[in-house]
């Protein structure tokens, strides 16, 4: 009887051990099927460029298919919501402008998900400063001339999406410089660029990664860069801070996030592989040639960055009284 009871106790302990170790074994077995990287914007933008740069190397590192899926809508919130509500198993990931994601809780009165509670950081990947550009026909060659022109002429400012990081950067610049322009919202950076190239809008602030090719081709004229220092890639173009707006800095911060319940082991594996991939000489050089700087972070660092950005832009949103349903 004692022996049987002892066997039962050992069996119970063994069973509880199996249950406790199940999540660990599941993480060890990951990935066992294809992985989706959801980009919540149309193809051709900064996040899409980064996603397609890392997808094949990540597939090779994980020995599993990695598919990039564009799910645009609601300023990136449609795709973000999709990942936020996905199972936390490491098979649905979000690659987006982390700064823009931090803005959403302040801009939207009703948001179907809570970015800080429903998503967790994996790593930042790249930073691309905003370029302040105009259509070549605009008779301004620097910020001072643009501000003066805005007070005598109607200037349409192309907005990649209402409440986006470029939109709020434009609002912050308008308030700080005394400029006046009318905002024209689009459903993504590609459309905003196309209309500015075509002359339907005259002014644009957008990530350098997606905007630089149009500057290099002469289809857009660059007046300033929103970085703390000048960018040799665009020659002698001064920063916005140098042109009368001290301390002004903005840009797009592409990073990877996962559903909150994703196991730590999966997050750490993704972080390790992605940091190696994005820092590789080939990808770093390619992105640098397009105006993006490789920036990586530990998962906790990325979440701290997110919280700081949320607090920073909440002040701009409140001052500009921007609210969307």
N, C-alpha and C positions, 0 to 999 in steps of 0.2 A: 504493500500500500504506500509505504514511504517512497519507494523507488518510483512508482507510478506518478506520485505527486511531484517528485523532483523532476521527472521527465516533462510533466505538464508545465512546470514553472520555467524550465529551460526553453520549452517550445514557445511559451508566451513571450519570453524575453527576446527569443530569436525573431518571432513575428513582429514585435514592436521595433526591433532593429531594422528589419526589412522595410517597414513602413517609413521609419525616420530617414533611411538612406535612399528612398525612392527618388526624391527630388535631386539628390546628388548624382545618382546614376543617370537620371534623365538629362542633367546638364552635361555629364561626361559623354553621353551618346550624341549630344547636339554637335553639328546639325545632321539630322537624318533625312531631311527633305529640302526642297528649294526654299530660298529665303527671298522675301520681297523687301526692297527698299522703296518706300513710298515717297515721292517728291510731290508736295502739295501745290505745285505751280505748273504752268504750261512748259513744254519742252523749249530748250534754248536759253533759259535763264541761268543765273549763277549756281543755284542748288542743283539743277539738272546737269550742268557741266561737271560739277564735282562728283555727283552720283555716278555718272558714266565713266569718270576717270578711275574710280575705285572699284567698280563692280566686278570687272574681270580679274584684277589682282586678288580681290577678296574671295572670289569664287575658287581661284587656284589655291589660296592659302587654306580655305576651309574644306576643299575637295567636295564642293556642293554648288549647285547652280545658284546664282544671285541675279535676280531680275529687278530692273528699275521700272517702276510703275508711276506714271504721272496721274495724279488725282487732283486737278485744279478746282478751285471754287472757294468763295467766301474768304478771300485774302489768305488762303492757305489753311483755313480752319476745317475745311471739308476733309482733306487728307489727314490732317493732324488728328481729327476726331476719330477717323477710321482706325488709326494706329492706337490711339489712346484706349479704345474699347476692344482692341484685339486681345486674344489670349497672351499672357506673359510667358511665351515659350521660346522667344528668340527668332521667330519666323516672320514677323512683321516689324519693320523698323522704319523710322521717320528721318529723312534727311531734309532739313529746311534751314531757313534763316532764323537762328535762335533768338536774335534780337527782335525780329518781327513777331515771333511766337510770344515773347515776353510782353509785347504791346497789347495783344488781343484782350486780356482780362480787363484792361482799362478802357478800351474802345467799345467793346460789345456789351450791351446791357444784358444780353442773354447769350451765354456761351454753353454749348452742349457738353463741354468737358472742362476740367480744370487742369491746365498744363502743368502746374507745380505739383499736383496730387496724382494725376493720371499718367504722367510720363516721367521717366528718369533719364539722366544724362549718360551717354556712353563716352563721347569725346567731341571736342571741337575739332574742325578739320582745316578751315581756312578763313582768312579775313580779307575782304576786298573793300577798299574805301569807296565812298561815293564820288562820282565825278559830276561836277556842275557843268552841264553842256547846253549849248543853244544851237538852233538851226543856223547854218552859215550866213543866212540873210540878215540875221539880227545884228544891228550896228552897235555891238558892245564887245569889248575885248578883255574886260576884267570885271570883277564884282562891282566895283564902284560905278562903272559905266552902266552896268545892267540895272543896278538899283535906281540910278537917275532916269534911265529909260522907262523903267516900270511905272514911274510917276507921271509920265506923259503919254504912254502908249499902252494899249491893251496887250498883255502878255499872258498866254495860256501855258500853265505849268502842268506837264504830263505826270500823272500820278500812277505808279505801277498798280496800286490798289488802295482804296480808301483805308486809312489806318495802318498802312504798311510802314516799314522803317524809312524808305525814301520819302514817303509822304510827310511823316513827322519831321524828318530832317529838313524838308522844304519849309515846313511851318516854323521850325525853330530858326532857320536862316532868315525867313521873312520877318519874324518878330525882332531878331537881333540886329538886322541890317536896315530895317525900315523900308524894305522892298514891298511892292504890291503886285500880286498876280492872281489869276483865276485858276483854280485847280480843276483839271479834267481827269476823272478817274477811268482806269482801264482794268482789265482782268488779269494783267500780268506785265512783267517788264518788257517782254518781246513786243507786245502791241504798243506800249508806250513809246518805245524806241522807234518803231516803224512810223508812227504818226509824227514824231518829232523830226525824223529824217525826211518825211514827206512835207513838212511845213505846216501841218494842221495844228500842231502845238509848237511853241517856240522855246520853252525851257524844260529841262529835265534834270533830275538828280537820280542816279542809279548806280548800282554796283559796277566797279571798274571792269570786272571780269567779263560781263556781258556787253558793256558799253564801249570799251576800248577799240574793238575792231572798226566801229563806225567813226571813231575819231581818227584812227590811222588811215582810213579810206577817204577822209575829208568830207564825209557826209554829215558830221557833227563837229562843232567847234567847242573845245574845252576851255573853260574860264578859270576853273579852280578844282582842287582836290581836297576832300574832307579828311585828310590825314594830319597827324601831328607834324610830319616832315614831308618834304617834296618827294616825288616819285621820279627817279631817273628815266623810267620807261616812257614818260610823257614830256621829257625835256625840262624846260625851265618854268613849267607851269606852277605858280605859287599856290600855297594852301589857302583855305578860307580864313584860317586864323591870321595869316599874314596880311590879309586884305581887309582888316578892320573888325574882325569878329574873334577876339582872343579866346583861345581854349576850345574853339569849335572843332568837333571831331565826330564823325559818324561813318557808318558803313554796314556791310552785310557780313554776318558771322555764320558761316555754314557749319552745322554740327549734326551729329547723329544722336537720336533718342530712341528709347524703347518703352513699351508699356511698363507701368510701375511694378507689376508682379514678376518681371523677368528675373531669373535667378542670378545671384552675384557672380557665379562661375561663368555664366554666358556673357554678362556685361564685361567682366575682366578679360575674357578671351577676345571679344570684339574690340575692346580698347587696345589690347596688345597688338592684334593683327592690323588694325586700322592705322595706328600710330606708325608702325613699320612701313606700311604701304604709302601713306601720304608723305612721309619723310624721305622716301626713296629719291635718289638723284633724278630719275626720269620724270616722276610726277611733280616734284618740287620745282624743277627747271621749267617744265611745261606751264605750270600755273604762274610762276614768276614772270614768264614771258607774256602772260595774259593779264597781269596786274593783280594777282592774288598772292597773299603771303600765307604760307603754311603755319597754322597755329593749332597745337594739340593740348589737351587738358586731361587730367584724371576725371573720372565721373563726378566726384564730389566738387572739384573745381568748376566743372561746367555748370553744375546746379547752382553754385554760389554766383557765378557770372550771370546766370539767368535771373536770379533774385535781384541782383544789383540793377540789371537792365530794366526789369519790371518797375522798380522804384523810380529809376531815372525818367523813363518815358511817361510814367503816370502823371508826373508834374507837367510835362508838355501837353499831354492829352487834356488835363484839367484846365490849363491856361487857355488852350485853343477851343475848349468846349466841343470836342469831337466825340460824338456818341452814335453808335449804330445798333440797330435791333438784330 
